[in-house]
């Protein structure tokens, strides 16, 4: 009897993206600007453009719609906003907690509140092999979300727009069922 060939995938890189509706982005931007606090006052710190703010109803809608589109229940472990002024960018990073990997989130995401064609790109950087890297660029769009494994390195290119690029980022774990 002849055995058929099988393919076994040992590792897969992926991300999801989609669009949300009925989110009042202007209301959320106003809320962030009024209630947000900078994560760092040090402009050399990678958290300099991050703004922490309290949970609100519009943010709950964002998480609910993303959960519905992904068809998973998740628990948000952290959220914040980035406010990139003209010419701002973000260095390559991931969302792992190297001091204790069990604390690392399962997934991370971003949702765009304000951007335009000159706002730059969200980019994934990943190893093709032990020597070479590859990159994948995604254009930010208002109401677009991107969700990806938290270990996936990413960065944001320079904002060439005259307007602020404003997004909400978040980390989450998939809700475990007992």
Secondary structure in CASP SS format (residue, H / E / C, confidence):
PFRMAT SS
TARGET T0000
AUTHOR 0000-0000-0000
METHOD secondary structure of the structure
MODEL  1
X C 1.00
X C 1.00
X C 1.00
X C 1.00
X C 1.00
X C 1.00
X C 1.00
X C 1.00
X C 1.00
X C 1.00
X C 1.00
X C 1.00
X C 1.00
X C 1.00
X E 1.00
X E 1.00
X E 1.00
X E 1.00
X E 1.00
X C 1.00
X C 1.00
X C 1.00
X C 1.00
X C 1.00
X H 1.00
X H 1.00
X H 1.00
X H 1.00
X H 1.00
X H 1.00
X H 1.00
X H 1.00
X H 1.00
X H 1.00
X H 1.00
X C 1.00
X E 1.00
X E 1.00
X C 1.00
X C 1.00
X C 1.00
X C 1.00
X C 1.00
X C 1.00
X C 1.00
X C 1.00
X C 1.00
X C 1.00
X C 1.00
X E 1.00
X E 1.00
X E 1.00
X C 1.00
X C 1.00
X C 1.00
X C 1.00
X H 1.00
X H 1.00
X H 1.00
X H 1.00
X H 1.00
X H 1.00
X H 1.00
X H 1.00
X H 1.00
X H 1.00
X H 1.00
X H 1.00
X H 1.00
X H 1.00
X C 1.00
X C 1.00
X C 1.00
X E 1.00
X E 1.00
X E 1.00
X E 1.00
X E 1.00
X E 1.00
X E 1.00
X E 1.00
X E 1.00
X E 1.00
X E 1.00
X C 1.00
X C 1.00
X C 1.00
X C 1.00
X C 1.00
X E 1.00
X E 1.00
X E 1.00
X E 1.00
X C 1.00
X C 1.00
X C 1.00
X C 1.00
X C 1.00
X C 1.00
X C 1.00
X H 1.00
X H 1.00
X H 1.00
X C 1.00
X C 1.00
X C 1.00
X E 1.00
X E 1.00
X E 1.00
X E 1.00
X E 1.00
X E 1.00
X E 1.00
X E 1.00
X C 1.00
X C 1.00
X C 1.00
X C 1.00
X C 1.00
X C 1.00
X E 1.00
X E 1.00
X E 1.00
X E 1.00
X E 1.00
X E 1.00
X E 1.00
X C 1.00
X C 1.00
X C 1.00
X C 1.00
X C 1.00
X E 1.00
X E 1.00
X E 1.00
X E 1.00
X E 1.00
X E 1.00
X E 1.00
X C 1.00
X C 1.00
X C 1.00
X C 1.00
X E 1.00
X E 1.00
X E 1.00
X E 1.00
X E 1.00
X E 1.00
X C 1.00
X C 1.00
X C 1.00
X E 1.00
X E 1.00
X E 1.00
X E 1.00
X C 1.00
X C 1.00
X C 1.00
X C 1.00
X C 1.00
X C 1.00
X C 1.00
X C 1.00
X E 1.00
X E 1.00
X E 1.00
X E 1.00
X E 1.00
X E 1.00
X E 1.00
X E 1.00
X E 1.00
X E 1.00
X C 1.00
X C 1.00
X C 1.00
X C 1.00
END
